[in-house]
Amino acid sequence: MKSVVYFDDLQVGQRFTSGSHPIDEAEIIRFAREFDPQLFHLDPEAARHSVFGGLVASGWHTAAITMRLLVEGELQLAGGMIGLGGEAQWPNPTRPGDILQVYSEVTEVKLSRSRPDRGIVTLRSETRNQRADILQILTAKLLVPRQVRT
């Protein structure tokens, strides 16, 4: 079992890696039907004539997989992954056959001024495929509790 990490356990430069998730055409289409029904996510033939030149996953699908990999990965934050905001970029599309993995680094650690029982940690996460292409960059501010010491 992975140990739970509190605010005081984290420092700038720490790195964490997730497990992996393979994605196939059926999963891409299933997600798109429900959440992002654009032709380049739904129809392989139509997608061939799009700017992508083939079927691609929704960026939101990549983000959802990233979240799952983060939650199940090495970094087990006390209280869970509580987001306070952030920025997502998708420099390359996720395609059928890709195997996604997330590489994260702590880039900032700030104690809350108003609530000394918690802090804000900035985590930069790259979701990459099996060729190390960066599919998503997520920079997120996370609320992390301090451990109560007795």
C-alpha positions as CSV (number, residue, x, y, z in Angstrom):
1,M,0.0,0.0,0.0
2,K,1.3,3.5,-0.9
3,S,1.8,5.9,2.0
4,V,-0.3,9.0,2.2
5,V,1.6,12.3,1.6
6,Y,0.9,15.5,3.5
7,F,1.8,19.1,2.6
8,D,4.9,19.0,4.8
9,D,6.2,15.9,3.0
10,L,6.4,17.7,-0.3
11,Q,9.1,19.9,-1.8
12,V,9.9,21.5,-5.1
13,G,11.5,19.1,-7.5
14,Q,9.9,15.9,-6.2
15,R,8.8,13.7,-9.1
16,F,6.2,11.0,-9.4
17,T,5.2,8.6,-12.1
18,S,1.9,6.9,-12.7
19,G,0.9,3.5,-14.1
20,S,-0.1,3.2,-17.7
21,H,-3.4,3.1,-19.6
22,P,-3.8,1.8,-23.2
23,I,-6.4,3.5,-25.3
24,D,-8.2,2.0,-28.3
25,E,-10.6,3.2,-31.0
26,A,-13.7,1.8,-29.2
27,E,-12.9,3.7,-26.0
28,I,-12.3,6.9,-27.9
29,I,-15.6,6.6,-29.7
30,R,-17.5,5.6,-26.6
31,F,-16.2,8.7,-24.7
32,A,-16.9,11.0,-27.6
33,R,-20.5,9.8,-28.1
34,E,-21.2,10.8,-24.5
35,F,-19.1,13.9,-23.9
36,D,-17.5,15.4,-27.1
37,P,-19.4,14.3,-30.2
38,Q,-17.2,15.8,-32.9
39,L,-16.6,13.8,-36.1
40,F,-12.8,13.5,-35.6
41,H,-13.5,11.7,-32.3
42,L,-16.5,9.6,-33.6
43,D,-15.9,8.6,-37.2
44,P,-12.5,7.2,-38.4
45,E,-13.4,7.9,-42.1
46,A,-14.4,11.5,-41.4
47,A,-11.4,11.9,-39.1
48,R,-9.0,11.0,-42.0
49,H,-10.2,14.2,-43.7
50,S,-9.8,16.4,-40.6
51,V,-6.8,18.4,-39.5
52,F,-5.7,15.4,-37.5
53,G,-5.6,13.0,-40.4
54,G,-7.2,10.2,-38.4
55,L,-9.3,9.4,-35.3
56,V,-8.2,11.2,-32.1
57,A,-9.3,11.2,-28.5
58,S,-11.0,14.3,-27.1
59,G,-8.6,16.4,-25.0
60,W,-11.1,15.9,-22.2
61,H,-10.8,12.2,-22.5
62,T,-7.0,12.5,-22.2
63,A,-7.6,14.7,-19.1
64,A,-10.0,12.1,-17.6
65,I,-7.4,9.3,-18.1
66,T,-4.7,11.6,-16.7
67,M,-6.9,12.2,-13.6
68,R,-7.4,8.4,-13.1
69,L,-3.7,7.7,-13.5
70,L,-2.8,10.5,-11.0
71,V,-5.3,9.2,-8.4
72,E,-3.9,5.7,-8.7
73,G,-0.3,6.7,-9.1
74,E,2.7,7.2,-6.7
75,L,1.5,10.5,-5.3
76,Q,-1.2,9.7,-2.7
77,L,-2.2,13.1,-1.3
78,A,-3.9,13.1,2.1
79,G,-7.5,14.1,1.5
80,G,-7.3,13.3,-2.2
81,M,-6.5,15.3,-5.3
82,I,-8.4,18.5,-4.6
83,G,-7.9,21.0,-7.4
84,L,-8.0,24.7,-7.0
85,G,-7.5,25.6,-10.6
86,G,-5.0,25.1,-13.3
87,E,-4.2,25.0,-17.0
88,A,-4.3,22.2,-19.5
89,Q,-2.5,22.1,-22.9
90,W,-2.7,19.4,-25.6
91,P,0.4,19.7,-27.8
92,N,-0.2,16.4,-29.5
93,P,-3.4,14.3,-30.1
94,T,-4.0,11.0,-28.3
95,R,-4.6,8.3,-30.9
96,P,-5.9,4.7,-30.9
97,G,-3.1,2.4,-29.8
98,D,-1.4,5.0,-27.5
99,I,-0.4,3.9,-24.0
100,L,-0.7,6.9,-21.7
101,Q,1.5,7.5,-18.6
102,V,1.8,10.6,-16.4
103,Y,5.0,12.1,-15.2
104,S,4.6,14.8,-12.5
105,E,6.8,17.3,-10.7
106,V,6.1,19.6,-7.7
107,T,6.9,23.1,-8.9
108,E,5.7,25.2,-6.0
109,V,4.8,24.6,-2.3
110,K,3.1,27.4,-0.4
111,L,1.7,27.4,3.1
112,S,-1.8,29.0,3.3
113,R,-1.7,32.4,5.0
114,S,-5.3,32.2,6.2
115,R,-5.4,28.5,7.0
116,P,-2.2,27.1,8.5
117,D,-3.6,23.6,8.6
118,R,-3.1,23.3,4.8
119,G,-1.1,24.5,1.9
120,I,-1.2,24.8,-1.9
121,V,1.0,22.7,-4.1
122,T,1.5,23.3,-7.8
123,L,2.0,20.0,-9.7
124,R,3.1,20.0,-13.4
125,S,2.1,16.8,-15.1
126,E,2.9,15.6,-18.5
127,T,0.8,12.8,-20.0
128,R,3.0,11.0,-22.6
129,N,2.5,8.1,-24.9
130,Q,4.7,5.1,-25.5
131,R,6.9,7.1,-27.8
132,A,7.4,9.8,-25.1
133,D,5.3,12.3,-27.2
134,I,3.7,14.8,-24.8
135,L,-0.1,14.6,-25.3
136,Q,-1.1,16.8,-22.4
137,I,0.5,19.2,-20.0
138,L,-1.5,19.9,-16.8
139,T,-0.4,22.5,-14.3
140,A,-2.7,22.3,-11.3
141,K,-2.8,23.9,-7.9
142,L,-3.8,21.4,-5.3
143,L,-5.1,21.8,-1.8
144,V,-3.0,19.6,0.5
145,P,-3.6,19.3,4.3
146,R,-0.9,19.4,6.9
147,Q,-0.5,16.4,9.1
148,V,-1.8,16.9,12.6
149,R,1.1,16.2,15.0
150,T,0.4,15.2,18.6
